[in-house]
């Protein structure tokens, strides 16, 4: 779907660029949040299957957080943030936190 950009090894073995996966608070559409969260869980499960392949592994949840300039309400953003924190705990991943406002 249009939310995902495939993780492709574009650089040599000495370049350390890792993928994160999250719902940015400014750009998400609340009506699709459940579908996106299910897709995130699926991608994280697949990522877990490749522990030795850095270019295929998600290393953190994010960028997620709260943004007062978003069209979504703070309540909607809080729900999505909490669900992403749950995924971070479930998959033992750190978060990349977005804070504006």
C-alpha positions as CSV (number, residue, x, y, z in Angstrom):
1,X,0.0,0.0,0.0
2,X,1.0,3.6,-0.4
3,X,2.3,4.0,3.2
4,X,5.2,1.6,2.8
5,X,8.5,2.2,1.1
6,X,10.3,-1.1,0.6
7,X,13.6,-1.5,2.5
8,X,16.2,-2.1,-0.1
9,X,20.0,-2.4,0.4
10,X,21.1,0.7,-1.5
11,X,24.4,1.2,0.1
12,X,27.6,-0.8,0.7
13,X,28.3,-2.9,3.8
14,X,30.1,0.0,5.6
15,X,27.2,2.5,5.4
16,X,24.9,2.1,8.4
17,X,21.4,3.2,7.6
18,X,18.6,1.5,9.3
19,X,14.8,1.5,8.8
20,X,12.2,2.6,11.3
21,X,8.4,2.2,10.9
22,X,5.8,4.5,12.4
23,X,2.8,6.7,11.9
24,X,3.8,10.4,11.9
25,X,1.3,12.4,13.9
26,X,1.0,15.2,11.4
27,X,0.3,13.1,8.3
28,X,-1.8,10.2,9.4
29,X,-5.5,9.8,8.4
30,X,-7.5,8.6,11.5
31,X,-10.0,6.7,9.4
32,X,-7.2,4.3,8.2
33,X,-5.2,4.1,11.4
34,X,-6.4,0.5,12.3
35,X,-5.5,-0.8,8.9
36,X,-2.1,0.9,9.0
37,X,-1.4,-0.5,12.5
38,X,-2.2,-4.0,11.3
39,X,0.1,-3.5,8.4
40,X,2.8,-2.3,10.8
41,X,2.5,-5.4,12.9
42,X,2.8,-7.6,9.8
43,X,5.9,-5.8,8.7
44,X,7.4,-6.0,12.2
45,X,6.7,-9.7,12.3
46,X,8.4,-10.2,8.9
47,X,11.3,-8.0,10.0
48,X,11.8,-10.2,13.1
49,X,12.3,-13.2,10.7
50,X,15.5,-11.6,9.4
51,X,17.6,-10.9,12.5
52,X,20.9,-11.2,10.7
53,X,20.0,-9.1,7.7
54,X,20.3,-5.4,8.8
55,X,19.0,-4.1,5.5
56,X,15.7,-6.0,6.0
57,X,15.2,-5.3,9.7
58,X,13.2,-2.5,11.4
59,X,15.2,-1.2,14.3
60,X,12.7,1.2,15.9
61,X,9.1,2.4,15.9
62,X,8.8,6.0,14.7
63,X,8.7,8.7,14.0
64,X,5.6,8.8,16.3
65,X,4.3,11.3,18.8
66,X,2.2,14.4,19.1
67,X,2.0,17.4,16.8
68,X,-0.2,20.4,17.5
69,X,-0.2,21.4,13.8
70,X,-1.8,18.1,12.8
71,X,-5.4,17.9,11.4
72,X,-6.0,15.0,13.8
73,X,-7.1,15.8,17.3
74,X,-4.7,15.3,20.2
75,X,-7.0,12.5,21.4
76,X,-6.7,10.7,18.0
77,X,-2.9,11.2,18.1
78,X,-2.7,9.9,21.7
79,X,-4.6,6.7,20.7
80,X,-2.2,6.1,17.8
81,X,0.8,6.9,19.9
82,X,-0.3,4.5,22.6
83,X,-0.8,1.7,20.1
84,X,2.6,2.3,18.6
85,X,4.2,2.2,22.1
86,X,2.4,-1.2,22.6
87,X,4.1,-2.4,19.3
88,X,7.4,-1.2,20.6
89,X,7.0,-3.1,23.8
90,X,5.7,-6.2,22.0
91,X,8.7,-6.2,19.6
92,X,11.2,-4.9,22.1
93,X,12.1,-1.9,19.9
94,X,13.0,1.7,20.9
95,X,10.9,4.6,19.6
96,X,11.8,7.7,17.6
97,X,9.7,10.4,19.3
98,X,8.2,13.4,17.5
99,X,7.2,16.3,19.6
100,X,5.9,19.6,18.4
101,X,3.8,22.0,20.4
